[in-house]
Amino acid sequence: MRIEQLRQEFELDVRWTLFPLHPDTPQEGMRLADLFAGQMDIDAVLARLCRVASEIGLPFSARTHTYNSRNAQELGKWADEAGQGEAFHQAVYRAYFVDGENIAQPEVLAAIVDKLELDSGKALQILQDHQYAEAVNADWQRAGELGVTAVPTIVFADKKLVGFQPYESFRTFILNG
């Protein structure tokens, strides 16, 4: 999805809201096979996600594990304030969905921050002190109030569009909102 293109075309004010996708996942991560045991055909779901991502030009790799995103979300709030939010979120997306890295690990996040030329020592302190916990909690509450159950979910004019979609689907969604 090309958020910047949508912003320009429709003069939108985009507000990102974080969502607690599997918040009970332990810091070391969890195998997808264990998380979704008996609930779905994981290989088929990953194949579909890879196909859709390819169709819309989004990098994506089939993975075997899921990781807790809470630390990345908290650090993302700091990166937003530092003017590096978009770059940080893209780097975390790539680390998680393309490279299969454990984004719960402070060292992984510090490496991402280093690449963005932000202070990794400060990032580690922020994570240790959970300085942005309240901001993330507020987003999680808002996501619940909006009825968000999957990512991405786009809410516009009290309607929702769920999942990765071609750009034209977003245009139609906004025009018909």
C-alpha positions as CSV (number, residue, x, y, z in Angstrom):
1,M,0.0,0.0,0.0
2,R,1.3,3.4,-0.9
3,I,0.2,5.6,2.0
4,E,2.1,8.7,0.7
5,Q,0.4,8.4,-2.6
6,L,-3.0,8.2,-0.9
7,R,-2.2,11.2,1.3
8,Q,-1.3,13.3,-1.8
9,E,-4.2,12.2,-4.0
10,F,-6.9,12.6,-1.4
11,E,-5.2,15.1,1.0
12,L,-5.7,12.6,3.8
13,D,-4.5,13.0,7.4
14,V,-3.3,9.4,8.1
15,R,-3.2,8.3,11.7
16,W,-1.4,5.0,12.4
17,T,-2.8,3.0,15.3
18,L,-0.9,0.1,16.7
19,F,-2.6,-3.2,17.1
20,P,-1.8,-6.1,19.6
21,L,-1.4,-9.0,17.2
22,H,-0.7,-12.0,19.4
23,P,0.5,-10.0,22.4
24,D,1.0,-13.1,24.5
25,T,3.8,-14.3,22.2
26,P,6.9,-14.9,24.3
27,Q,10.0,-12.8,23.8
28,E,11.8,-15.7,22.1
29,G,9.0,-16.1,19.6
30,M,6.8,-19.0,18.7
31,R,6.5,-21.3,15.8
32,L,3.6,-20.5,13.6
33,A,2.8,-24.3,13.6
34,D,2.3,-24.1,17.4
35,L,0.4,-20.8,17.4
36,F,-2.1,-21.9,14.8
37,A,-2.1,-25.7,15.5
38,G,-5.2,-27.2,13.9
39,Q,-6.7,-23.8,13.0
40,M,-5.5,-23.3,9.5
41,D,-3.2,-24.6,6.7
42,I,-0.2,-22.4,7.4
43,D,1.6,-23.3,4.2
44,A,-1.5,-22.3,2.2
45,V,-1.9,-19.0,4.1
46,L,1.8,-18.1,3.6
47,A,1.6,-19.0,-0.1
48,R,-1.4,-16.7,-0.5
49,L,0.2,-13.9,1.4
50,C,3.4,-14.2,-0.7
51,R,1.3,-14.1,-3.9
52,V,-0.7,-11.1,-2.8
53,A,2.5,-9.3,-1.6
54,S,4.1,-10.0,-4.9
55,E,1.1,-8.7,-6.9
56,I,1.2,-5.4,-5.0
57,G,5.0,-5.1,-5.0
58,L,5.4,-5.6,-1.3
59,P,8.5,-7.6,-0.1
60,F,7.4,-10.6,1.9
61,S,8.9,-14.0,2.7
62,A,7.3,-17.1,4.1
63,R,8.4,-17.5,7.7
64,T,8.2,-20.2,10.3
65,H,7.9,-18.0,13.5
66,T,6.0,-15.1,14.9
67,Y,7.6,-12.6,17.4
68,N,6.2,-10.2,19.9
69,S,6.0,-6.8,18.4
70,R,5.5,-4.8,21.6
71,N,9.1,-3.5,21.9
72,A,9.1,-2.5,18.2
73,Q,5.8,-0.6,18.8
74,E,7.1,1.2,21.8
75,L,10.3,2.2,20.0
76,G,8.3,3.2,17.0
77,K,6.5,5.8,19.0
78,W,10.0,7.3,19.8
79,A,11.1,7.1,16.2
80,D,7.9,8.9,15.2
81,E,8.8,11.7,17.6
82,A,12.3,11.8,16.2
83,G,11.0,12.3,12.7
84,Q,12.1,8.8,11.6
85,G,8.9,6.9,12.2
86,E,8.1,6.0,8.6
87,A,11.7,4.7,8.0
88,F,11.7,2.8,11.3
89,H,8.3,1.1,10.6
90,Q,9.5,0.1,7.1
91,A,12.8,-1.2,8.5
92,V,10.9,-3.2,11.2
93,Y,8.5,-4.6,8.6
94,R,11.5,-5.7,6.5
95,A,13.2,-7.3,9.5
96,Y,10.1,-9.2,10.5
97,F,8.3,-10.1,7.3
98,V,11.3,-10.4,4.9
99,D,14.3,-11.3,7.0
100,G,12.4,-13.3,9.8
101,E,14.2,-11.4,12.6
102,N,13.0,-11.5,16.2
103,I,11.8,-7.9,16.6
104,A,11.1,-8.5,20.3
105,Q,14.9,-8.5,20.9
106,P,16.3,-5.1,21.9
107,E,19.6,-5.9,20.1
108,V,17.7,-6.4,16.8
109,L,15.8,-3.1,17.3
110,A,19.1,-1.3,18.3
111,A,20.6,-2.4,15.0
112,I,17.7,-1.0,13.1
113,V,17.9,2.3,15.0
114,D,21.7,2.4,14.2
115,K,21.0,2.2,10.5
116,L,18.6,5.1,10.8
117,E,21.3,7.1,12.6
118,L,19.3,7.4,15.8
119,D,20.9,6.8,19.2
120,S,20.8,3.1,19.9
121,G,21.8,3.6,23.5
122,K,18.9,5.9,24.0
123,A,16.6,3.3,22.2
124,L,17.8,0.6,24.6
125,Q,17.1,2.8,27.6
126,I,13.6,3.6,26.2
127,L,12.9,-0.1,25.9
128,Q,14.2,-0.8,29.4
129,D,12.1,1.9,31.0
130,H,9.1,1.3,28.8
131,Q,8.8,5.1,28.2
132,Y,6.2,4.7,25.5
133,A,4.1,2.0,27.1
134,E,1.2,4.3,27.8
135,A,1.1,5.5,24.2
136,V,1.1,2.0,22.9
137,N,-1.6,1.0,25.4
138,A,-3.8,3.9,24.2
139,D,-3.4,2.7,20.6
140,W,-4.3,-0.9,21.6
141,Q,-7.4,0.5,23.3
142,R,-8.3,2.5,20.2
143,A,-7.8,-0.5,17.9
144,G,-10.2,-2.4,20.1
145,E,-12.8,0.3,20.0
146,L,-12.5,0.4,16.2
147,G,-13.0,-3.3,16.0
148,V,-9.6,-4.0,14.5
149,T,-8.9,-7.7,14.4
150,A,-6.3,-8.0,11.7
151,V,-3.5,-6.0,10.1
152,P,-3.5,-4.0,8.1
153,T,-7.0,-2.5,8.7
154,I,-7.8,0.8,7.1
155,V,-10.7,2.7,8.7
156,F,-12.3,5.5,6.7
157,A,-15.7,7.1,7.3
158,D,-16.6,4.4,9.8
159,K,-15.9,1.6,7.2
160,K,-13.0,-0.9,7.2
161,L,-10.8,-2.4,4.5
162,V,-8.8,-5.3,5.8
163,G,-5.7,-6.9,4.4
164,F,-3.1,-6.0,1.8
165,Q,-4.9,-4.7,-1.3
166,P,-3.9,-3.3,-4.6
167,Y,-3.7,0.5,-4.7
168,E,-6.9,0.7,-6.7
169,S,-8.9,-1.0,-3.9
170,F,-7.8,1.7,-1.5
171,R,-8.9,4.4,-4.0
172,T,-12.3,2.8,-4.5
173,F,-12.6,2.4,-0.7
174,I,-12.0,6.1,-0.2
175,L,-14.1,7.3,-3.1
176,N,-17.0,5.2,-1.9
177,G,-16.5,5.8,1.8
